[in-house]
Amino acid sequence: MAAGRRSPWAIVIAALVGLALIFGVRAWTGRETGSPDVASAGVDASCQVITVVASSEKAALLGTMAADYNGQRRTVGAGCAQVTVVTKASGGAEAALARGWDDTTDGPRPDVWTPASSSWAGLLQQGLASNDTPNIVPKDLPSIAQTPLVVAMPRPMAEALGWPAKEIGWGDLLTLSKNPKGWGAFGHPEWGKFKLGKTNPHYSTSGLNATVAAYFAATGVSSDLTLAQVADPAVKAYVTSIEQSVVHYGDTTLTFLDNMSRAAAAGKGLTYVSAVTVEEKSVLDYNSGNPTGDPAKAGQAPPPSVPLVAVYPKEGTLLSDNPWIVLDASWVDAPKKAVAADFLSFVREPAQQQRFQAAGFRSFEGVAGDPLTEANGMLVNQPAVVLSPPAPAVLEQVQKSWDSLRKGARVLVILDVSGSMGEPVPDAGKSKLDLAKEAAEQAVQGFAPNDELGLWLFSTNLGPGGEPYLKSVPIGPVTTILPQVTSTIRGLVPDGGTGLYATLRAAQQEMTASLDTTRINAIVLLTDGRNEYPPDTDLTGLLRQLGGESLDTSVRVFPIAYGEGADTEALKQIAESSRAAFYDASDPATIGKVLTSVLSNF
């Protein structure tokens, strides 16, 4: 986005402040937060137990391995050994470790950390050094499995570009994104312009690796990226151009994969996005009908009507090497290190490696399993060029620079101020509206100065003509309107019913009429209730309107179901119709973390 885009630490601090007032902060992984232990049932506390914090895409599988390990009652040293696996996104765990892990706010403290990529270990080292904190990252970072970053494309689109025979790169996608004919240049004007889905590199490994890969592509080098190259105006212009093709960002690739699946089911599989940066494993998961990759959900849904294929950028790509990081910290003593070493040996045994391969990973040595075939959308002889992560200082600068190069945002925030928002929240000593006000005031500080932001309120009979909404702060540059937005939020009081449909209908119409195609145009809607406005009860018509005629000129709606009384089903349909994502804050105490997650889309 434009210069001044929020830094990851600004977001962290905002989330910390908002949630510290409530009950403690989020686990910092968006919709992957707050997840319970993947493998803790049956753990014998009399044994030496280690806690493994694992990245989300492999935590469920690693958890089943831990359960099997625990069942063997293995002896390490003088006693038995047990393993508990907890899921936490790589970026969230890195941020928590860098600032000093707090069990009460960040979840169970890791003895072993296994992020998706060693890049996060480099960022942690850099963060600890910046905080003048001792390094807890050991030199030895053995891999437990691998999967390369790919650009996943619907098969017909990739084939139009020459896949699988032709190598395709970032340069080719950039040229396509700039072509005014869009996919018409390849004989398919019905597909519209090239649209990229990409996750936030402060949260997601695929987003981080894709950003690094774009810098490598811009420089033409395959190793030793330098700070000078990252600062080069021509390089920054190249990366900026790639970011301009993004439809919206996200905290997890699952947002894009879910939307692609629904679009395919509706016969629109070639219109949502043209490509999304994911790990190779995710292509197999998607094509098998299980985009979550959770082994427990395998076989529950049919394969998509339009499968994806993996494009391995010819300029090179990075590996998610899933390092096994036994933290060199005071709480990880010799007995814990011994259990960590034993479990690592167990995980690297052929039987467990075959389970990784069956799930779409490559082995820790990079060997592909049987599922990785061209028929399933993968090419086992790729990637031809594997890029090494840059030095920690360079990697940190790449991540920070994205804040100023990413696509700009134009966001309308709509807050429910109906009477039910005045209900008290047990154990919080505050009402739902009080908590929402605190979280919202912190969240809006995260927008960049030249982002555009507006604020509407809704209840019943708020507007001058009796409308159920009030256009409190018209959309404008953040530098101009932020004081008015925060002042308005502080003064909110609950009253009236919930005029949900009419408000969203009017907001979408106004946002569409003033659409800025150079920005991510979106609505963030927070409500704790159901539509209670008799003049407009037409949900079907609203969903049709949100779907729009053209995905290239649409406004995405990110609804937040706040409290247990929210109409979750309607809000999910609203998110799906607008090709966005639904967020669950049924526990009002989580609203701070949820709002922070929503902001990762912009």
C-alpha positions as CSV (number, residue, x, y, z in Angstrom):
1,M,0.0,0.0,0.0
2,A,1.0,3.6,0.0
3,A,3.8,5.1,2.1
4,G,3.0,5.0,5.8
5,R,1.1,1.7,5.7
6,R,0.8,0.2,9.2
7,S,3.8,-1.7,10.3
8,P,3.4,-5.2,11.8
9,W,4.4,-3.9,15.2
10,A,1.8,-1.1,15.0
11,I,-0.8,-3.8,14.4
12,V,0.5,-5.9,17.2
13,I,0.5,-3.0,19.7
14,A,-3.0,-2.0,18.6
15,A,-4.3,-5.5,19.2
16,L,-2.4,-5.8,22.5
17,V,-3.9,-2.6,23.9
18,G,-7.4,-3.4,22.8
19,L,-7.5,-6.9,24.1
20,A,-5.5,-6.3,27.3
21,L,-8.5,-4.3,28.4
22,I,-10.7,-7.3,27.8
23,F,-9.1,-10.5,28.8
24,G,-5.8,-10.8,27.2
25,V,-4.6,-10.7,23.6
26,R,-5.1,-12.9,20.6
27,A,-2.8,-15.7,19.5
28,W,-2.2,-13.5,16.4
29,T,-3.1,-15.8,13.7
30,G,-6.4,-14.5,12.4
31,R,-9.0,-17.2,12.1
32,E,-6.2,-19.7,13.0
33,T,-6.0,-18.2,16.5
34,G,-7.2,-19.6,19.7
35,S,-7.0,-23.1,18.4
36,P,-6.8,-25.8,21.1
37,D,-4.0,-28.3,21.5
38,V,-4.0,-30.6,18.4
39,A,-2.6,-33.5,20.4
40,S,-2.9,-33.2,24.2
41,A,-5.6,-35.7,25.1
42,G,-4.2,-38.6,27.1
43,V,-0.8,-36.9,27.8
44,D,0.7,-38.2,31.0
45,A,1.7,-35.2,33.1
46,S,4.1,-37.5,35.1
47,C,6.2,-37.8,32.0
48,Q,8.6,-35.2,30.5
49,V,6.2,-33.3,28.3
50,I,7.3,-30.8,25.6
51,T,5.0,-28.3,23.8
52,V,5.4,-28.0,20.0
53,V,4.0,-24.9,18.4
54,A,3.4,-25.8,14.7
55,S,2.3,-23.8,11.7
56,S,-1.4,-24.3,10.8
57,E,-1.1,-26.2,7.6
58,K,0.7,-29.2,9.2
59,A,-0.4,-29.0,12.9
60,A,-3.3,-31.5,12.5
61,L,-1.0,-34.0,10.8
62,L,1.8,-33.5,13.3
63,G,-0.7,-33.8,16.1
64,T,-1.7,-37.3,14.9
65,M,2.0,-38.2,14.9
66,A,2.4,-36.9,18.4
67,A,-0.6,-39.0,19.5
68,D,1.0,-42.1,18.1
69,Y,4.3,-41.2,19.7
70,N,2.7,-40.7,23.1
71,G,0.9,-44.0,22.7
72,Q,4.3,-45.8,22.4
73,R,5.3,-44.7,25.9
74,R,8.8,-44.1,24.8
75,T,11.5,-43.7,27.4
76,V,14.0,-40.8,27.0
77,G,16.7,-40.5,29.6
78,A,15.4,-41.5,33.0
79,G,11.7,-41.4,32.2
80,C,8.8,-41.4,29.7
81,A,8.4,-38.8,27.0
82,Q,5.2,-37.1,25.8
83,V,4.5,-34.4,23.2
84,T,1.7,-31.8,22.9
85,V,1.1,-30.0,19.6
86,V,-0.5,-26.5,19.5
87,T,-1.3,-24.7,16.2
88,K,-0.3,-21.1,15.7
89,A,0.4,-19.3,12.4
90,S,4.1,-18.7,11.7
91,G,3.9,-14.9,11.7
92,G,1.9,-14.9,15.0
93,A,4.4,-17.2,16.7
94,E,7.3,-15.1,15.5
95,A,5.8,-11.9,16.8
96,A,5.0,-13.5,20.1
97,L,8.5,-14.9,20.6
98,A,10.1,-11.6,19.5
99,R,8.2,-9.5,22.1
100,G,8.6,-12.1,24.9
101,W,6.1,-15.0,25.0
102,D,3.3,-14.6,27.5
103,D,1.3,-17.8,28.2
104,T,-1.7,-15.9,29.3
105,T,-1.9,-13.9,26.1
106,D,-0.2,-16.0,23.5
107,G,-1.1,-19.5,24.5
108,P,1.1,-22.4,25.7
109,R,4.8,-21.4,25.4
110,P,6.7,-23.5,22.9
111,D,9.7,-25.6,23.8
112,V,9.9,-26.4,20.0
113,W,8.7,-24.1,17.3
114,T,8.1,-25.4,13.8
115,P,7.0,-22.6,11.5
116,A,6.4,-23.2,7.8
117,S,9.6,-21.7,6.7
118,S,13.1,-20.9,8.1
119,S,12.5,-17.3,7.0
120,W,10.5,-16.8,10.2
121,A,13.5,-17.9,12.2
122,G,15.6,-15.2,10.5
123,L,12.9,-12.6,11.2
124,L,12.8,-13.7,14.8
125,Q,16.6,-13.4,15.1
126,Q,16.4,-9.9,13.7
127,G,13.5,-8.9,16.0
128,L,15.3,-10.2,19.1
129,A,18.4,-8.3,18.1
130,S,16.4,-5.1,17.5
131,N,14.9,-5.5,21.0
132,D,18.3,-6.1,22.5
133,T,17.1,-9.6,23.6
134,P,19.3,-12.7,23.6
135,N,18.9,-14.9,20.6
136,I,17.0,-18.1,21.2
137,V,17.3,-19.5,17.7
138,P,19.8,-22.3,17.4
139,K,22.1,-22.7,14.5
140,D,20.8,-26.2,13.6
141,L,17.4,-26.0,11.9
142,P,16.6,-29.5,10.6
143,S,13.6,-29.8,8.2
144,I,10.7,-32.2,8.9
145,A,9.0,-31.8,5.5
146,Q,9.1,-29.5,2.5
147,T,6.7,-27.8,0.1
148,P,7.6,-25.1,-2.4
149,L,5.7,-21.9,-2.9
150,V,3.8,-22.0,-6.2
151,V,1.3,-19.8,-8.1
152,A,-1.9,-21.8,-8.1
153,M,-4.0,-21.2,-11.2
154,P,-7.2,-22.7,-12.5
155,R,-6.1,-25.3,-15.0
156,P,-7.7,-23.7,-18.1
157,M,-6.0,-20.4,-17.3
158,A,-2.6,-22.0,-16.8
159,E,-3.0,-24.0,-20.0
160,A,-3.8,-20.8,-21.9
161,L,-0.4,-19.6,-20.8
162,G,1.3,-22.8,-21.9
163,W,1.3,-24.9,-18.8
164,P,2.8,-27.5,-18.3
165,A,5.2,-27.4,-21.3
166,K,6.1,-23.7,-21.0
167,E,7.8,-22.2,-18.0
168,I,5.8,-19.3,-16.6
169,G,7.2,-16.6,-14.4
170,W,6.4,-13.5,-12.4
171,G,7.4,-11.4,-15.5
172,D,4.8,-13.2,-17.6
173,L,2.1,-12.6,-15.0
174,L,3.1,-8.9,-14.6
175,T,2.9,-8.4,-18.4
176,L,-0.6,-10.0,-18.4
177,S,-1.8,-7.9,-15.5
178,K,-0.8,-4.7,-17.4
179,N,-2.3,-5.7,-20.7
180,P,-5.5,-3.7,-21.2
181,K,-7.1,-6.7,-23.0
182,G,-6.5,-8.9,-19.9
183,W,-7.2,-12.5,-20.7
184,G,-8.5,-11.4,-24.0
185,A,-4.9,-11.3,-25.1
186,F,-5.0,-15.1,-24.8
187,G,-8.4,-15.5,-26.5
188,H,-10.5,-15.4,-23.3
189,P,-12.0,-12.0,-22.8
190,E,-14.7,-13.6,-20.7
191,W,-12.2,-14.1,-17.9
192,G,-11.6,-10.4,-17.5
193,K,-8.4,-9.0,-16.3
194,F,-5.6,-10.9,-14.4
195,K,-6.4,-11.0,-10.7
196,L,-4.1,-12.2,-8.0
197,G,-4.9,-13.4,-4.5
198,K,-2.1,-13.0,-2.0
199,T,-1.8,-13.2,1.8
200,N,-0.3,-10.7,4.2
201,P,3.4,-11.3,4.6
202,H,3.2,-10.3,8.3
203,Y,0.9,-13.2,9.0
204,S,1.4,-15.9,6.3
205,T,4.3,-17.8,5.0
206,S,3.0,-17.9,1.4
207,G,2.6,-14.1,1.5
208,L,6.1,-13.6,2.9
209,N,7.7,-16.0,0.4
210,A,5.7,-14.5,-2.5
211,T,6.9,-11.1,-1.6
212,V,10.5,-12.2,-1.4
213,A,10.2,-14.1,-4.7
214,A,8.9,-10.9,-6.4
215,Y,12.0,-9.0,-5.2
216,F,14.2,-11.7,-6.6
217,A,12.3,-11.6,-9.9
218,A,12.7,-7.9,-10.0
219,T,16.4,-8.0,-9.5
220,G,17.1,-11.0,-11.8
221,V,19.3,-12.5,-9.1
222,S,18.8,-16.0,-7.6
223,S,20.8,-15.5,-4.4
224,D,22.2,-12.8,-2.0
225,L,19.5,-10.2,-2.3
226,T,20.9,-7.0,-0.8
227,L,19.4,-4.0,1.1
228,A,20.5,-1.8,-1.8
229,Q,18.5,-3.9,-4.2
230,V,15.4,-3.8,-2.0
231,A,15.7,0.0,-1.9
232,D,16.2,0.3,-5.7
233,P,13.3,2.4,-7.2
234,A,13.1,0.2,-10.3
235,V,12.9,-2.9,-8.1
236,K,10.2,-1.3,-5.9
237,A,8.2,-0.3,-9.0
238,Y,8.3,-3.9,-10.3
239,V,7.0,-5.2,-6.9
240,T,4.4,-2.5,-6.7
241,S,3.1,-3.4,-10.2
242,I,2.6,-7.0,-9.0
243,E,0.7,-5.8,-5.9
244,Q,-1.6,-3.7,-8.1
245,S,-3.1,-6.9,-9.5
246,V,-4.2,-8.1,-6.1
247,V,-7.9,-8.3,-5.5
248,H,-7.5,-8.2,-1.7
249,Y,-5.1,-9.6,0.9
250,G,-5.8,-12.0,3.7
251,D,-4.5,-13.7,6.9
252,T,-4.7,-17.1,5.4
253,T,-4.9,-18.7,1.9
254,L,-8.0,-20.5,2.9
255,T,-10.0,-17.4,2.3
256,F,-9.1,-17.5,-1.4
257,L,-9.4,-21.3,-1.7
258,D,-12.8,-21.3,-0.2
259,N,-14.0,-18.5,-2.4
260,M,-12.5,-20.2,-5.5
261,S,-14.3,-23.4,-4.6
262,R,-17.7,-21.7,-4.2
263,A,-17.2,-19.8,-7.4
264,A,-16.4,-23.0,-9.3
265,A,-19.5,-24.7,-7.8
266,A,-21.6,-21.7,-9.1
267,G,-20.1,-22.0,-12.6
268,K,-17.8,-19.0,-12.1
269,G,-14.6,-20.7,-11.3
270,L,-12.6,-18.6,-13.8
271,T,-13.8,-15.2,-12.6
272,Y,-12.9,-14.8,-8.9
273,V,-9.1,-14.8,-9.1
274,S,-6.7,-15.8,-11.8
275,A,-4.0,-17.0,-9.4
276,V,-3.2,-17.3,-5.7
277,T,0.2,-17.7,-4.1
278,V,0.1,-20.9,-2.0
279,E,2.2,-23.8,-1.0
280,E,2.3,-26.8,-3.4
281,K,0.6,-28.9,-0.8
282,S,-2.4,-26.6,-0.9
283,V,-3.0,-27.4,-4.6
284,L,-3.4,-31.1,-3.8
285,D,-5.6,-30.3,-0.8
286,Y,-7.9,-28.1,-2.9
287,N,-8.1,-30.5,-5.8
288,S,-9.0,-33.3,-3.4
289,G,-12.0,-31.3,-2.1
290,N,-10.3,-30.5,1.3
291,P,-8.8,-27.0,1.0
292,T,-8.2,-26.9,4.8
293,G,-5.7,-29.8,4.5
294,D,-7.1,-31.2,7.8
295,P,-6.8,-35.1,7.6
296,A,-10.1,-35.3,9.6
297,K,-12.0,-33.6,6.8
298,A,-10.6,-35.7,3.9
299,G,-13.3,-37.2,1.7
300,Q,-16.1,-35.0,3.1
301,A,-16.5,-32.9,-0.1
302,P,-16.1,-33.7,-3.8
303,P,-13.3,-32.4,-5.9
304,P,-13.8,-28.9,-7.4
305,S,-15.2,-28.6,-10.9
306,V,-12.3,-26.5,-11.9
307,P,-9.1,-27.8,-10.5
308,L,-5.9,-25.9,-9.8
309,V,-2.4,-26.5,-11.1
310,A,0.9,-25.4,-9.6
311,V,3.0,-22.9,-11.6
312,Y,6.6,-22.8,-10.4
313,P,7.9,-19.3,-11.3
314,K,10.8,-19.7,-13.7
315,E,12.7,-16.9,-11.9
316,G,12.8,-19.2,-8.9
317,T,10.8,-19.9,-5.8
318,L,11.3,-20.5,-2.1
319,L,10.7,-23.6,0.0
320,S,8.6,-24.0,3.1
321,D,11.2,-26.2,4.8
322,N,9.2,-26.6,8.0
323,P,12.3,-26.3,10.4
324,W,12.4,-28.0,13.8
325,I,13.6,-25.3,16.1
326,V,14.4,-26.4,19.6
327,L,14.4,-23.0,21.3
328,D,17.7,-22.1,23.1
329,A,15.7,-20.6,26.0
330,S,15.9,-20.8,29.7
331,W,12.7,-22.9,30.0
332,V,14.0,-25.5,27.6
333,D,16.2,-27.7,29.8
334,A,18.3,-30.7,28.9
335,P,15.4,-33.3,29.5
336,K,13.1,-31.3,27.2
337,K,15.8,-31.1,24.5
338,A,16.3,-34.8,24.7
339,V,12.5,-35.4,24.1
340,A,12.6,-32.9,21.3
341,A,15.5,-34.8,19.6
342,D,13.7,-38.1,20.1
343,F,10.4,-36.8,18.6
344,L,12.3,-35.3,15.7
345,S,13.9,-38.7,15.0
346,F,10.4,-40.3,15.1
347,V,9.0,-37.7,12.7
348,R,11.8,-38.3,10.3
349,E,11.4,-42.0,10.2
350,P,10.1,-43.4,6.8
351,A,6.6,-44.2,8.2
352,Q,6.0,-40.6,9.3
353,Q,7.6,-39.2,6.2
354,Q,5.3,-41.3,4.0
355,R,2.4,-39.7,5.9
356,F,3.7,-36.3,5.1
357,Q,4.1,-37.3,1.4
358,A,0.6,-38.7,1.3
359,A,-0.7,-35.3,2.6
360,G,1.0,-33.5,-0.3
361,F,4.3,-32.5,1.4
362,R,7.7,-33.6,0.0
363,S,9.9,-35.4,2.5
364,F,12.5,-33.5,4.5
365,E,14.9,-34.4,1.8
366,G,12.7,-33.0,-0.9
367,V,11.4,-36.3,-2.3
368,A,7.8,-36.0,-3.7
369,G,5.2,-38.6,-2.9
370,D,2.8,-40.5,-5.1
371,P,0.0,-37.8,-5.0
372,L,2.2,-35.1,-6.6
373,T,1.5,-35.9,-10.3
374,E,0.7,-33.8,-13.3
375,A,-2.8,-35.2,-13.3
376,N,-3.2,-33.8,-9.8
377,G,-1.8,-30.4,-10.9
378,M,1.8,-30.7,-9.8
379,L,5.2,-31.1,-11.6
380,V,7.6,-33.2,-9.6
381,N,10.6,-32.0,-11.7
382,Q,10.0,-28.5,-10.5
383,P,10.9,-26.1,-9.1
384,A,13.9,-25.7,-11.4
385,V,15.3,-22.8,-9.3
386,V,15.1,-22.8,-5.6
387,L,15.8,-19.5,-3.9
388,S,17.5,-19.2,-0.5
389,P,15.9,-16.7,2.0
390,P,17.9,-13.5,2.2
391,A,19.8,-12.5,5.3
392,P,17.7,-11.6,8.3
393,A,18.2,-7.8,7.9
394,V,17.3,-8.0,4.2
395,L,14.3,-10.2,4.9
396,E,13.0,-7.8,7.5
397,Q,13.4,-4.9,5.1
398,V,11.4,-6.8,2.4
399,Q,8.6,-7.4,4.9
400,K,8.6,-3.8,6.0
401,S,8.8,-2.4,2.4
402,W,5.6,-4.3,1.5
403,D,3.7,-1.9,3.8
404,S,4.5,0.9,1.5
405,L,4.2,-0.9,-1.9
406,R,1.0,-2.9,-1.4
407,K,-2.3,-2.0,-2.9
408,G,-4.2,0.8,-1.3
409,A,-7.4,0.4,0.6
410,R,-10.8,2.2,0.5
411,V,-12.8,0.9,3.4
412,L,-16.2,1.7,4.9
413,V,-16.6,0.5,8.5
414,I,-20.3,0.0,9.5
415,L,-21.0,-0.5,13.2
416,D,-24.2,-1.8,14.8
417,V,-25.3,0.5,17.6
418,S,-28.7,-1.1,18.3
419,G,-30.0,-1.6,21.8
420,S,-28.7,-5.1,22.1
421,M,-25.1,-3.8,21.9
422,G,-25.7,-2.3,25.4
423,E,-25.9,-5.8,26.9
424,P,-23.2,-6.5,29.5
425,V,-20.4,-9.0,28.8
426,P,-19.9,-11.5,31.6
427,D,-16.7,-11.1,33.5
428,A,-15.7,-8.0,31.4
429,G,-17.5,-5.3,33.4
430,K,-18.4,-3.6,30.2
431,S,-21.1,-3.8,27.5
432,K,-20.6,-5.3,24.1
433,L,-20.6,-1.8,22.6
434,D,-17.9,-0.7,25.1
435,L,-15.7,-3.6,24.0
436,A,-16.4,-2.9,20.3
437,K,-15.6,0.8,20.7
438,E,-12.2,0.1,22.3
439,A,-11.3,-2.5,19.7
440,A,-12.5,-0.3,16.8
441,E,-10.7,2.8,18.0
442,Q,-7.5,0.8,18.1
443,A,-8.1,-0.9,14.8
444,V,-8.6,2.2,12.7
445,Q,-5.2,3.5,13.8
446,G,-3.7,0.8,11.6
447,F,-4.7,2.3,8.3
448,A,-2.1,4.1,6.3
449,P,-2.3,7.9,5.9
450,N,-3.3,7.8,2.3
451,D,-5.7,4.9,2.7
452,E,-9.4,6.0,2.5
453,L,-11.7,5.3,5.4
454,G,-15.3,6.1,6.3
455,L,-17.7,5.3,9.1
456,W,-21.5,4.5,9.1
457,L,-23.6,3.6,12.1
458,F,-26.8,1.6,11.9
459,S,-29.8,0.8,14.1
460,T,-33.3,2.1,13.3
461,N,-34.4,5.7,12.5
462,L,-30.9,7.0,12.7
463,G,-30.9,9.0,9.4
464,P,-32.4,12.4,8.8
465,G,-35.1,10.8,6.6
466,G,-35.8,8.0,9.0
467,E,-33.2,5.6,7.4
468,P,-31.8,2.9,9.7
469,Y,-28.3,4.2,9.1
470,L,-26.3,7.3,9.6
471,K,-23.4,8.3,7.4
472,S,-21.3,9.6,10.3
473,V,-18.0,10.1,8.5
474,P,-17.9,10.3,4.7
475,I,-15.0,8.3,3.1
476,G,-11.9,10.3,2.9
477,P,-8.1,10.2,3.3
478,V,-7.2,8.8,6.7
479,T,-4.9,11.7,7.5
480,T,-8.0,14.0,7.2
481,I,-10.8,12.0,8.8
482,L,-9.2,9.8,11.4
483,P,-9.7,12.2,14.3
484,Q,-13.4,12.5,13.4
485,V,-13.7,8.7,13.2
486,T,-12.1,8.1,16.6
487,S,-14.2,10.9,18.2
488,T,-17.4,9.4,16.8
489,I,-16.5,5.9,18.0
490,R,-15.9,7.2,21.5
491,G,-19.3,8.8,21.7
492,L,-21.4,5.8,20.5
493,V,-24.5,4.8,22.6
494,P,-26.8,1.8,22.0
495,D,-30.4,2.3,21.0
496,G,-33.0,0.9,18.6
497,G,-33.3,-2.2,16.4
498,T,-31.1,-3.7,13.7
499,G,-31.6,-2.3,10.2
500,L,-29.1,-4.7,8.7
501,Y,-30.2,-5.3,5.1
502,A,-31.2,-1.7,4.2
503,T,-28.0,-0.4,5.6
504,L,-25.8,-2.8,3.7
505,R,-27.8,-2.3,0.5
506,A,-27.3,1.5,0.7
507,A,-23.6,1.2,1.6
508,Q,-22.8,-1.1,-1.2
509,Q,-24.6,1.1,-3.7
510,E,-22.7,4.2,-2.5
511,M,-19.3,2.4,-2.5
512,T,-19.9,1.0,-6.0
513,A,-20.9,4.3,-7.4
514,S,-17.6,5.9,-6.2
515,L,-15.5,2.8,-6.9
516,D,-11.7,3.3,-7.1
517,T,-10.3,0.4,-9.1
518,T,-6.7,1.3,-8.0
519,R,-7.7,0.3,-4.5
520,I,-9.2,-2.6,-2.5
521,N,-12.8,-1.5,-2.1
522,A,-14.4,-3.1,0.9
523,I,-17.0,-2.8,3.7
524,V,-16.3,-4.1,7.2
525,L,-19.7,-4.8,8.9
526,L,-20.0,-5.5,12.6
527,T,-23.4,-6.6,14.0
528,D,-24.6,-8.5,17.0
529,G,-28.2,-9.1,15.8
530,R,-30.6,-10.1,13.1
531,N,-32.4,-7.8,10.6
532,E,-35.2,-6.1,12.5
533,Y,-36.3,-3.5,9.8
534,P,-39.6,-4.5,8.3
535,P,-39.3,-2.2,5.3
536,D,-36.4,-4.3,4.0
537,T,-36.4,-8.0,4.6
538,D,-35.2,-9.1,1.2
539,L,-32.0,-11.0,1.9
540,T,-32.1,-12.8,-1.5
541,G,-32.2,-9.5,-3.4
542,L,-29.3,-8.2,-1.2
543,L,-27.2,-11.2,-2.0
544,R,-27.9,-10.8,-5.7
545,Q,-26.8,-7.1,-5.5
546,L,-23.6,-8.0,-3.6
547,G,-22.8,-10.6,-6.2
548,G,-22.8,-7.9,-8.9
549,E,-22.3,-8.3,-12.6
550,S,-18.6,-7.9,-12.7
551,L,-16.0,-9.2,-10.2
552,D,-13.6,-6.5,-11.5
553,T,-15.9,-3.8,-10.1
554,S,-17.2,-5.3,-6.9
555,V,-17.1,-4.2,-3.3
556,R,-16.3,-7.0,-0.9
557,V,-18.1,-7.2,2.4
558,F,-16.3,-8.6,5.5
559,P,-19.0,-9.3,8.1
560,I,-18.3,-9.8,11.8
561,A,-20.8,-11.8,13.8
562,Y,-20.5,-10.2,17.2
563,G,-22.0,-12.0,20.2
564,E,-24.2,-15.1,20.2
565,G,-27.3,-13.3,18.9
566,A,-25.8,-12.4,15.5
567,D,-27.4,-13.9,12.3
568,T,-24.4,-16.0,11.5
569,E,-26.0,-17.8,8.5
570,A,-27.0,-14.5,6.8
571,L,-23.6,-13.0,7.4
572,K,-21.9,-16.0,5.9
573,Q,-24.0,-15.7,2.8
574,I,-23.2,-12.0,2.6
575,A,-19.5,-12.7,2.7
576,E,-19.8,-15.5,0.2
577,S,-21.9,-13.5,-2.2
578,S,-19.3,-10.6,-2.2
579,R,-16.3,-13.0,-2.5
580,A,-14.9,-11.9,0.9
581,A,-14.6,-13.7,4.3
582,F,-16.8,-14.1,7.3
583,Y,-15.4,-13.5,10.8
584,D,-16.7,-15.0,14.1
585,A,-16.6,-12.9,17.3
586,S,-19.4,-14.8,19.0
587,D,-17.3,-14.4,22.2
588,P,-17.4,-10.5,22.5
589,A,-14.0,-10.7,24.3
590,T,-12.4,-11.7,21.0
591,I,-13.4,-8.6,19.0
592,G,-10.0,-7.0,19.2
593,K,-8.2,-10.0,17.6
594,V,-11.0,-10.4,15.0
595,L,-10.8,-6.8,13.9
596,T,-7.1,-7.1,13.6
597,S,-7.6,-10.2,11.4
598,V,-10.1,-8.3,9.2
599,L,-7.5,-5.6,8.6
600,S,-5.1,-8.2,7.2
601,N,-7.3,-8.1,4.0
602,F,-6.3,-4.5,3.3
